[in-house]
């Protein structure tokens, strides 16, 4: 527990300056590096880490796509580049399977490809939101991405933290013991409640300190949605680990595991937040 707390404090200490300078290229570079490490961790989990002809192009795209968004200026050309990159990798890995007969199963490579798209798409969406605007304000007011993208992290980490403590002290009924034996229904509900409250508090701080006009109703709805989604992302990551019989994806964060262990929830809240922002008028 002590190691977990220390690692968490150090991570927060590193995360804050990244957020402060998120308007620079530093943010997409950090996201790109985390994304690349996440793809590497998954390649180890699925047994592809030594097949460099497959993994190296994936590492390049994982690192490059989040950084590319910084230079495109708008979301539309970036999304077009992402589609081309994902489709190109699909053709490449399928060709690899055809020419390397009996060395890689088609089902295995398609599984790896699907998870690769999931990881890269989710991490890239963090950068897409940061450099966008969303109609999350009152009336027609648009809120800058620098205030919106943090909700992806808050929705995951606030929910995870309070779900853990509420479950630890009040949890009696298991949520899905086959996938995650320690998670409880009480903890899940506690995570949702505290996330909604945390989003409302975030709105108070941003609206008053930075002269924004974020709707508290929209924030509470987002808090409810993202807290549920974050738990689904956590359970999906746990399910994959159980299926492949591993405890953690990596060891980058002592006490927490690897990138995919620490960002499993954020990976799903970020694209969900992006999708919801589009509905509200992302531009």
C-alpha positions in Angstrom: 0.0 0.0 0.0 2.8 2.4 0.9 4.5 1.8 -2.5 1.2 2.4 -4.2 0.7 5.7 -2.4 4.2 6.9 -3.1 4.0 6.0 -6.7 0.7 7.8 -7.0 2.0 11.0 -5.4 5.1 11.0 -7.7 2.8 10.4 -10.7 0.6 13.3 -9.7 3.7 15.5 -9.3 4.8 14.6 -12.9 1.2 14.9 -14.3 0.6 18.5 -13.1 3.4 20.1 -15.1 2.4 18.1 -18.2 -1.1 19.6 -17.7 0.3 23.1 -17.2 2.2 22.9 -20.4 -0.4 20.9 -22.3 -0.7 23.7 -24.9 2.8 22.9 -26.0 4.0 19.8 -27.9 5.0 18.3 -24.5 1.5 16.9 -23.9 1.1 14.9 -27.1 4.7 13.6 -26.8 4.0 12.3 -23.3 0.7 10.8 -24.5 2.5 9.3 -27.5 5.2 7.7 -25.3 2.5 6.2 -23.0 0.6 5.0 -26.0 3.7 3.3 -27.4 4.5 1.6 -24.1 0.9 0.5 -23.8 1.1 -1.2 -27.2 4.3 -2.9 -26.2 2.7 -4.1 -23.0 -0.1 -5.6 -24.9 2.3 -7.2 -27.4 4.0 -9.0 -24.5 0.6 -10.1 -23.1 -0.4 -11.5 -26.5 3.0 -13.0 -27.2 4.0 -10.7 -30.1 6.9 -8.7 -28.5 9.5 -10.6 -30.4 7.8 -10.3 -33.8 9.4 -7.0 -34.6 8.2 -6.9 -38.2 4.7 -6.6 -36.8 5.3 -4.5 -33.7 7.7 -1.8 -34.9 5.3 -0.2 -37.4 2.7 -0.3 -34.6 5.0 1.4 -32.2 5.7 4.1 -34.7 2.0 4.8 -35.3 1.3 4.6 -31.5 4.0 7.3 -30.9 3.3 9.4 -33.9 -0.5 9.7 -34.1 -1.0 11.6 -30.8 1.9 13.9 -31.8 0.5 14.4 -35.3 -2.7 15.9 -33.9 -0.6 18.8 -32.5 0.5 19.7 -36.1 -2.8 19.2 -38.0 -4.6 22.2 -36.5 -8.0 20.7 -36.9 -9.6 17.3 -36.1 -10.8 16.4 -39.6 -7.4 16.0 -41.3 -6.1 14.2 -38.2 -9.0 11.7 -38.2 -8.4 11.1 -41.9 -4.7 10.4 -41.2 -5.7 8.0 -38.4 -8.1 6.1 -40.7 -5.3 5.7 -43.3 -2.8 4.6 -40.7 -5.1 2.0 -39.1 -6.2 0.7 -42.5 -2.6 0.6 -43.7 -1.5 -1.4 -40.7 -4.4 -3.8 -41.2 -3.3 -4.5 -44.8 0.3 -4.9 -43.6 -0.4 -7.4 -40.8 -2.7 -9.4 -43.1 0.0 -9.6 -45.7 2.5 -10.6 -43.0 0.2 -13.5 -42.1 -0.1 -14.6 -45.7 3.6 -14.6 -46.4 4.6 -16.0 -43.0 2.5 -19.2 -43.3 2.0 -21.2 -40.1 4.0 -18.8 -37.9 1.1 -16.5 -36.8 -2.6 -17.5 -36.6 -4.9 -15.1 -38.3 -7.2 -15.0 -35.2 -4.2 -14.0 -33.0 -3.0 -11.2 -35.3 -6.6 -9.8 -35.7 -6.9 -9.8 -31.9 -3.7 -7.9 -31.5 -4.7 -5.5 -34.3 -8.1 -4.8 -32.6 -6.5 -4.1 -29.3 -3.8 -1.9 -31.0 -6.6 0.2 -32.6 -8.3 0.4 -29.2 -5.2 1.6 -27.4 -4.0 4.1 -30.0 -7.5 5.4 -30.7 -8.1 5.9 -27.0 -4.8 7.7 -26.2 -5.1 9.8 -29.3 -8.5 11.0 -28.3 -6.9 12.6 -25.2 -4.9 14.9 -27.4 -7.9 15.5 -29.8 -10.0 16.7 -26.9 -7.2 19.0 -25.6 -7.0 20.9 -28.8 -10.7 21.2 -29.4 -13.7 23.1 -28.1 -16.9 21.6 -26.9 -20.4 23.0 -26.4 -20.5 22.0 -22.7 -21.4 25.5 -21.6 -24.7 27.2 -20.9 -26.7 28.0 -24.0 -24.3 28.3 -27.0 -21.2 28.8 -24.9 -18.2 26.8 -26.0 -15.7 25.5 -23.5 -12.0 25.3 -24.5 -10.5 21.8 -24.7 -7.9 22.7 -22.0 -10.8 22.6 -19.5 -12.6 19.6 -21.1 -9.8 17.0 -21.5 -9.1 16.8 -17.8 -12.6 15.4 -17.3 -11.4 12.1 -18.9 -8.7 11.8 -16.2 -11.0 12.9 -13.4 -13.8 10.6 -14.5 -11.4 7.6 -14.3 -9.2 8.3 -11.3 -11.8 9.9 -9.0 -14.1 6.9 -9.6 -11.2 4.4 -9.2 -10.0 6.0 -6.0 -13.3 6.3 -4.2 -14.6 2.9 -5.5 -11.6 1.4 -3.9 -12.0 3.0 -0.5 -15.8 2.7 -0.4 -15.5 -0.9 -1.3 -12.7 -1.5 1.2 -14.8 -0.2 4.1 -18.4 -0.7 3.1 -18.2 -3.4 0.4 -20.2 -6.6 1.0 -21.6 -7.7 -2.3 -19.2 -8.7 -5.1 -19.6 -6.9 -8.5 -18.1 -9.4 -11.0 -15.9 -11.8 -9.0 -15.0 -13.9 -12.0 -13.2 -10.9 -13.5 -12.2 -8.8 -10.5 -12.7 -10.5 -7.1 -12.1 -7.4 -5.0 -14.6 -5.1 -6.7 -17.9 -4.6 -4.9 -21.3 -3.2 -5.8 -21.0 -0.7 -2.9 -17.6 0.4 -4.2 -19.0 0.8 -7.7 -21.9 3.0 -6.5 -19.5 5.0 -4.3 -17.2 5.7 -7.2 -20.1 6.9 -9.3 -21.5 9.2 -6.5 -18.1 10.8 -5.8 -17.3 11.2 -9.4 -20.5 13.2 -10.0 -19.7 15.3 -7.0 -16.1 15.7 -8.2 -17.3 16.9 -11.6 -19.6 19.5 -10.0 -16.7 20.7 -7.8 -14.5 20.9 -10.9 -17.2 23.1 -12.5 -17.3 25.5 -9.5 -13.5 25.8 -9.7 -13.2 26.4 -13.4 -16.2 28.7 -13.7 -15.1 30.9 -10.9 -11.3 30.8 -11.2 -11.1 30.9 -15.1 -14.3 32.7 -16.0 -15.9 29.8 -17.8 -19.6 29.0 -18.2 -19.7 25.3 -17.9 -23.2 23.8 -17.3 -23.4 22.0 -13.9 -26.1 19.8 -15.2 -24.0 18.7 -18.2 -21.1 18.1 -15.8 -23.1 15.9 -13.5 -24.5 13.9 -16.5 -20.9 13.5 -17.8 -19.7 12.5 -14.3 -22.4 9.8 -14.2 -21.6 8.5 -17.7 -17.8 8.6 -17.4 -17.8 6.9 -14.0 -19.7 4.0 -15.4 -17.6 3.9 -18.5 -14.3 4.0 -16.5 -15.4 0.9 -14.5 -16.2 -0.9 -17.8 -12.7 0.0 -19.1 -11.1 -1.3 -15.9 -13.1 -4.6 -16.1 -12.2 -5.1 -19.7 -8.5 -4.7 -18.9 -8.9 -7.1 -16.0 -10.7 -9.6 -18.2 -7.9 -9.6 -20.7 -5.3 -10.2 -18.0 -7.3 -13.1 -16.6 -7.7 -14.6 -20.0 -3.9 -14.5 -20.6 -3.0 -15.3 -17.0 -0.9 -12.2 -16.1 -1.1 -10.1 -12.9 0.0 -6.8 -14.4 0.7 -5.5 -17.9 4.0 -4.0 -16.9 6.1 -2.6 -14.0 6.5 1.1 -15.0 4.5 2.3 -12.0 5.5 0.3 -8.8 2.4 -0.8 -6.9 0.2 0.0 -9.9 1.6 -2.0 -12.7 2.2 -0.8 -16.3 0.7 1.9 -18.5 -2.4 -0.2 -19.3 -2.9 -1.0 -15.6 -2.9 2.7 -14.7 -4.7 4.1 -17.7 -7.2 1.3 -18.4 -10.1 3.4 -17.3 -8.9 6.7 -18.9 -8.5 4.8 -22.2 -12.3 4.4 -22.4 -13.4 7.7 -20.7 -11.4 9.8 -23.2 -13.1 8.6 -26.5 -16.4 8.6 -24.7 -15.9 12.2 -23.7 -14.9 13.0 -27.2 -18.0 11.3 -28.6 -20.3 13.1 -26.1 -18.5 16.4 -27.0 -19.3 15.8 -30.7 -23.0 15.4 -29.8 -22.8 18.7 -27.9 -21.1 20.4 -30.8 -17.3 19.7 -30.9 -15.4 21.7 -33.4 
